[in-house]
Amino acid sequence: MRSETIETPSEDDEHLTLAQAAATLPGRPHLSTLHRWRLRGVRGVRLRTCLVGGRRFTTRRWLREFCAASTAAGDELIAPTTKPSAERERAIRAAKAELDAAGI
C-alpha cells in the first residue's frame, strides 16, 4: 500500500474532475497527462488530488500551485522536493567508481 499525504480542499474550493481540470488548462492536456502529473509528477512536483467515491478530483488552487511549483523547478529556482532513494544513491556511487577506475 502506498503512503500518501491526505489532502483535503477547503470548503471554498470547487472540486474538479481531472477531465474538467484538463479543460481549464492552456493547451488542454490529455486526461492521462493529469494522471501522470498526480502519480509521477513533473520535476519532483506532484499534482494534489483527493478521492471521493472512487473518483479523483483536484481544485483550481491545487492546479495553480502545481503549475507554479513545476515552473519554478523547471527554472531551477527551487530544488526538486524528492531525492534519490538510498538504493539509487548506492548505484550512482558504484557507477562513478567504475567510471573512475576505467579512467573515464
N, C-alpha and C positions, 0 to 999 in steps of 0.2 A: 504494500500500500504506500502510495506516495504521500509525503507530508507537505502540505501547503499552508501558507498563512491564510486564515479565514478573513476574507474581506467582505464587508457589508457596506453598501452605499448608504448615504444619509437619506432621510425621508424626502428631501427636496430633489434628489437625483432621479431623473427619469430612466427607467430600465429600458435598454435597447437590446433586441436580439442581435447576434453577431451579423446577421444579414442586414438588419436596419442600420447598424453601425457602419458597415461597409458602404452602404448607400450614401452616408453623410460625409464620407472622406473624399478628398480630392483624388481623382483617378479611379474612383470606385473599385478598390481592390477586391479580388475574389474572396468569397466566404472562407475558402481553405487558407487564404493568407492570414486572416484574422485568427483562425485556429492555430496556425503555426506561430503567430506572434504570442498567443496565450501559452502555448506549450513550450516552445523553444526560445522565443524572444528574438530580439534584434540587438546586437552589440551588448548583450548582457542585460537587456531591459525586457521584461515580460508585460504583456497587456493583462491588466487585472480583470477578472470576471467573477461572477457568482453563479451558482447553480440553483435554479428554482424549478422544482417539479420536473427535474430531468432535462431542463433546457438551460443553456448558457446565456447569460446577459452581461452587458457591460454598461457603462454610463458615459455621457459626454465628457464629464470631468476626468474619468479614467482614460478616455481616448486622448484628451488634451495632455494629460500627464505623461502618457506613453509617448506621444509624438515629441513632446519637449525633451524628455529624458533620452530617447533614442537619437534625436538630433544632436543633443549636447554630447552624447557618447561618440557619435559619428564625427563631430567636430573636435573631438579629443579635449573637450572642456572638462569632462569628468572621467574618472576611471570606471570601467565596467564593474558592476556590483558583484559579479561572480568571479571566482578564482578557480584555477585548475584543481582537480582532486589530488589527493596525496599520491594515488597511483599514477596519474598523469604527470605529476611533478617528477616522480622517480623515472618514468620513461624519458622525459626531457633530459634529465641529468645523465642518464645512461647513453642517450643518443649523442649528447655533446661530448661525453668522454670518449665514445667510439670515434667520433669525427676528429677529436684532438689526437687520439692515438694513431689515426690514419694520416695525420698531418694536413687535414683539410680545414 
